[in-house]
Structure formats: C-alpha cells, structure tokens
C-alpha cells in the first residue's frame, strides 16, 4: 500500500466518523481521491519527502486540466472539492507543509435553467397513477408531496409517517445540513396521503412513509423510475427528473405572485441567490404571455405592435 493510499484511507475514515455524508457521496469522494493518488504516484509525488515538502499549485491545475478534456465541469468541480478537503486534512495532520487547494480556483460551471412542466402538464402527471392499486396510491401521494410542497426527492423518501400532520396540513422535513423545516401540505396532497395510508402497509413494523413492494423504504432512484414510467404513459416527449417537480413548484408559485423570500423558506434554500434562479425561468414564460395577451405586446398583421 502506498503512502498516498494510506493517507486517503485515513481521510475517508475521518469523513465517515465526523461528517454526515451519504454512502453515495463517500464512495464518489473515495473514487476521486484514489484517482488523484494514482496521478501523484505517476508524477513521483507519492513519497514521504514529497508530502513533507508540499505541492505546487501547478500540480493540481495540471491534473484538473487533464480531467476537463474528458469530464463535465460538474465532475471536475466535485474532484476539486474532494481534493481540497483531503489537502486541508493532510495539512492539519502535518503531512504537507502547505495547503494548495485554496490557491486553485473552482472551474466555472454552466448552470442550465431548471426544467419544469406547465400547470396543465403538471396536473395531468399528478393525476396519472392508477388509484386502484396500492402502488398507484403511493405514487399519487408521492407526486402530490413533491410538487405540492416542493420537497427534494431525498427529503421525500426520508419521511416517516410521524412527520405528517394531516389534520393541520403540514409535514416536518429534514433538509440539507440537517436543517429541519415545516412545510404546508395542499388539500390534494393531504387527501392523497390519507388514501395511501388507509390501505394495508407492506411492512407494518417500519415508520418509513413511502415503501416499495418489499416493504422497504423507497429510494430516490425508484422515484426517478416511477416518474419516467408516468411520463411514458402520458405520451409526452419531455424528460423530467424528480427535482423537476420541485422546479415546477417554485416556478408556478413565482408566476402566481409569491414572494421570493417565501419560496426560499418553503424550498429550504440557505441562500436567496439559489432561489433567484427561478426568476430567469419565469421571465421567458412571462414574455410569452405578454406578447400573446397584452394589447401593446401583440403583433399586428403588418408585423408591428399595435
């Protein structure tokens, strides 16, 4: 085992013990760091003397530049995040003399505008599950809470039955950074959840709200597959991730005149700048509505505004 691998193993053990990270994220970080370690070995920087002397920022920039030729910017940014954490940890342990992670800028990412469905499409999607089956009742309740309350898919599948207060119409959600918030449930969501919970439970011993056919907690990937099936049933050409339901929730609230700060609270965003992305989504829709309905926005037969 090389010195680099030993250091990476120590850092991963630190992350597992000290930080709340999903197993998926931990695995991704480990994969990224092992690739970085292999690169260092190839460069002759895996020896103890190299770590004691520290690294030059050019080494890390060279590594990221090579990655950018075959990887998306988001992947490069994730690699850099993993390496920065590793280098900071290594500096604290005295394994390197300086931390160069902060000296290498994060590559700028192209942030595509969120995809969303219009209100009619959203209504058709939510009403698409077959309510004669338990799975259909579950899917209807799930779609209602994802769209009606704007939950992240991870937040929805992590819900327990005790998190619901159907009588008062709200749900307690554990968001990013273990931040808890209470989110209102719309009337349709309350009704769909009530119908779902009235039926037999595949596993009466579990508190998980949304269950698969085996009685285990539903996963985010299962939700994505369910959504894809419903879109195929509707015959739509649109592709939408479960997060697109959250985008639709925010966009429709904004179009209806909801305050941006209110939407921020409902979504559980820590920064308003994250919520402001939806203003760009809605601007195009508002322009289309303006041009189609406003007397001064309509084009005349001769091609000018009236």
C-alpha positions in Angstrom: 0.0 0.0 0.0 1.4 3.4 -1.0 1.7 6.3 1.3 -0.9 8.2 -0.7 -3.4 5.3 -0.3 -2.8 5.2 3.5 -3.5 8.9 3.7 -6.7 8.7 1.7 -7.9 5.8 3.9 -7.3 7.9 7.0 -9.2 10.8 5.5 -12.1 8.6 4.4 -12.3 7.2 8.0 -12.4 10.7 9.3 -15.3 11.6 6.9 -17.3 8.6 7.9 -16.8 9.3 11.7 -17.1 13.0 11.8 -19.3 14.2 8.9 -22.9 13.4 7.9 -22.4 12.2 4.3 -24.4 9.7 2.3 -22.7 6.5 1.3 -23.0 7.6 -2.3 -21.1 10.8 -1.7 -18.5 9.0 0.4 -17.9 6.4 -2.4 -17.6 9.2 -5.0 -15.1 11.1 -2.9 -13.0 7.9 -2.4 -13.0 7.2 -6.1 -12.0 10.8 -6.9 -9.2 10.7 -4.3 -7.8 7.3 -5.5 -7.6 8.7 -9.0 -5.8 11.8 -7.6 -3.5 9.5 -5.6 -2.7 7.4 -8.7 -1.8 10.6 -10.6 0.6 11.7 -7.8 2.3 8.3 -7.9 2.8 8.7 -11.7 4.3 12.1 -11.1 6.7 10.7 -8.5 4.9 12.6 -5.7 3.7 9.7 -3.6 6.8 9.5 -1.4 7.0 10.9 2.1 9.5 13.6 1.0 7.1 15.0 -1.5 4.3 15.3 1.1 6.6 16.9 3.6 7.7 19.4 1.1 4.2 20.2 0.0 2.9 20.7 -3.6 2.9 23.5 -6.1 -0.5 24.7 -7.2 0.6 23.9 -10.8 0.4 20.2 -10.0 -3.2 20.4 -9.1 -4.0 22.7 -12.0 -2.3 20.3 -14.4 -4.4 17.4 -13.0 -7.7 19.3 -13.4 -6.8 20.5 -16.9 -6.3 16.9 -17.9 -9.6 15.9 -16.4 -11.5 18.7 -18.1 -10.7 17.2 -21.6 -12.9 14.1 -20.9 -15.2 15.1 -18.0 -18.1 17.5 -17.4 -17.3 20.6 -15.4 -19.5 19.4 -12.6 -17.4 16.3 -12.3 -14.2 18.3 -12.3 -15.6 20.5 -9.5 -16.5 17.5 -7.4 -13.0 16.2 -7.8 -11.6 19.5 -6.7 -13.9 19.6 -3.7 -12.7 16.1 -2.6 -9.1 17.0 -3.1 -9.4 20.3 -1.2 -10.9 18.5 1.8 -8.1 15.9 1.6 -5.3 18.5 1.4 -6.8 20.5 4.3 -6.9 17.4 6.4 -3.4 16.5 5.4 -2.1 19.9 6.4 -3.8 19.6 9.8 -2.1 16.3 10.3 1.3 17.8 9.3 1.6 15.6 6.3 2.1 18.5 4.0 3.7 21.9 4.7 1.1 24.0 3.0 -2.4 23.5 1.6 -2.6 24.5 -2.1 -6.3 23.6 -2.5 -7.4 27.2 -1.8 -5.0 28.5 -4.4 -6.7 26.7 -7.3 -9.9 28.4 -8.4 -13.1 26.4 -9.0 -13.9 26.0 -12.7 -16.9 28.0 -13.7 -19.9 25.8 -14.3 -22.6 26.4 -16.9 -25.8 26.3 -14.9 -28.7 25.2 -17.1 -32.1 26.7 -16.3 -34.2 24.2 -14.4 -36.6 22.1 -16.4 -40.3 22.2 -15.4 -43.8 21.4 -16.6 -46.5 23.9 -17.1 -49.6 23.8 -14.8 -51.7 21.7 -17.2 -48.9 19.2 -17.8 -48.3 19.0 -14.0 -51.9 18.4 -13.3 -52.1 15.6 -15.9 -48.9 14.0 -14.4 -50.1 14.1 -10.8 -53.4 12.5 -11.8 -51.8 9.8 -13.9 -51.2 7.0 -11.3 -53.7 4.1 -11.2 -55.5 4.6 -7.8 -57.0 1.0 -7.9 -53.6 -0.3 -6.8 -51.6 0.4 -3.6 -48.5 1.4 -5.7 -50.7 3.8 -7.6 -52.0 5.4 -4.4 -48.4 5.7 -3.2 -47.2 7.3 -6.4 -50.1 9.7 -6.4 -49.3 10.7 -2.8 -45.6 11.0 -3.7 -46.2 13.2 -6.7 -48.5 15.4 -4.7 -46.0 16.0 -2.0 -43.1 16.5 -4.4 -45.0 19.1 -6.4 -47.4 20.4 -3.8 -44.7 21.0 -1.2 -41.6 21.4 -3.3 -39.6 18.7 -1.4 -36.3 17.4 -2.7 -36.7 13.7 -3.6 -34.2 12.7 -0.9 -36.3 14.6 1.7 -39.5 12.9 0.5 -38.1 9.3 0.6 -36.6 10.0 4.1 -40.1 10.9 5.5 -41.6 8.8 8.3 -45.3 8.5 9.0 -44.8 10.5 12.2 -43.5 13.5 10.2 -47.0 14.1 8.8 -49.7 16.2 10.5 -52.6 15.7 8.1 -55.1 17.3 10.5 -53.3 20.6 10.4 -51.9 20.2 6.9 -48.1 20.2 7.3 -45.1 17.9 7.1 -41.8 18.1 9.0 -38.8 17.8 6.7 -35.2 17.2 7.4 -33.3 19.2 4.7 -29.7 19.7 3.8 -27.2 20.2 6.6 -29.7 18.5 9.0 -31.8 21.6 9.0 -35.4 20.9 9.9 -38.3 22.8 8.5 -42.1 22.5 8.5 -43.8 22.8 5.1 -47.5 23.1 4.3 -49.4 20.4 2.5 -52.0 21.3 0.0 -55.5 19.9 0.1 -54.9 17.4 -2.7 -51.7 16.2 -1.0 -53.5 15.7 2.3 -56.2 13.7 0.5 -53.7 11.6 -1.5 -51.6 10.8 1.6 -54.8 9.9 3.6 -55.9 7.4 0.9 -52.4 5.9 0.7 -52.2 5.4 4.5 -55.7 4.0 4.7 -54.6 0.9 2.7 -52.6 -2.1 4.0 -48.9 -1.5 4.7 -46.4 -3.9 3.2 -44.4 -3.7 6.4 -46.3 -2.6 9.5 -43.1 -2.6 11.5 -41.5 0.3 9.7 -42.1 4.0 10.2 -41.0 4.9 6.6 -43.7 6.7 4.8 -43.1 5.6 1.2 -42.4 1.9 0.7 -41.5 -0.3 -2.2 -43.2 -3.7 -3.0 -40.9 -5.5 -0.5 -41.9 -3.2 2.3 -38.6 -1.3 2.4 -38.1 2.4 2.3 -38.4 3.7 -1.3 -35.2 5.0 -2.8 -34.5 8.2 -4.9 -33.7 6.0 -7.9 -37.0 4.2 -7.6 -38.8 7.6 -7.6 -36.9 8.5 -10.8 -38.0 5.3 -12.5 -41.6 5.8 -11.4 -41.6 9.3 -12.8 -40.2 8.1 -16.1 -42.9 5.5 -16.3 -45.7 8.0 -15.7 -44.3 10.4 -18.4 -44.2 7.5 -20.9 -47.8 6.7 -20.0 -48.8 10.3 -20.8 -47.0 10.1 -24.1 -45.0 13.3 -23.5 -41.7 13.9 -25.2 -40.5 15.8 -22.1 -37.8 14.3 -19.9 -38.0 15.3 -16.2 -36.1 14.3 -13.1 -37.8 14.2 -9.7 -36.1 17.5 -9.0 -38.0 19.0 -11.9 -41.2 18.7 -9.8 -39.5 20.9 -7.2 -38.6 23.3 -10.0 -42.2 23.3 -11.2 -43.4 24.0 -7.7 -41.2 27.1 -7.4 -41.8 28.4 -10.9 -45.6 28.2 -10.5 -45.5 29.9 -7.1 -43.4 32.7 -8.6 -45.8 33.1 -11.6 -48.7 33.3 -9.2 -47.1 36.2 -7.4 -45.5 34.5 -4.3 -42.7 36.4 -2.6 -39.2 35.1 -3.4 -38.4 35.0 0.3 -41.4 32.8 1.0 -40.4 30.5 -1.8 -36.9 30.4 -0.3 -38.3 29.3 3.1 -40.5 26.6 1.5 -37.7 25.2 -0.5 -35.2 25.3 2.4 -32.6 27.2 0.5 -29.9 28.7 2.7 -29.2 31.5 0.1 -31.7 33.6 -1.7 -29.4 33.6 -4.8 -30.3 29.9 -5.2 -34.0 30.7 -5.3 -33.5 33.6 -7.7 -32.6 31.1 -10.5 -36.4 30.7 -10.9 -36.8 34.3 -11.9 -34.9 33.5 -15.0 -37.0 30.5 -15.8 -40.2 32.5 -15.4 -39.0 35.5 -17.4 -39.4 33.7 -20.7 -42.8 32.5 -19.8 -43.9 36.0 -18.8 -42.6 37.4 -22.1 -44.6 34.8 -24.0 -47.7 35.7 -22.0 -47.1 39.4 -22.5 -46.7 39.1 -26.3 -49.8 36.9 -26.6 -52.2 38.8 -24.4 -51.1 42.4 -23.8 -52.6 44.9 -26.3 -49.2 46.5 -26.8 -47.4 43.2 -26.8 -49.4 41.7 -29.7 -48.0 41.9 -33.2 -50.3 43.4 -35.9 -50.9 41.8 -39.3 -48.1 44.0 -40.6 -45.6 42.8 -38.1 -45.6 45.7 -35.6 -47.1 46.2 -32.2 -50.5 47.9 -32.2 
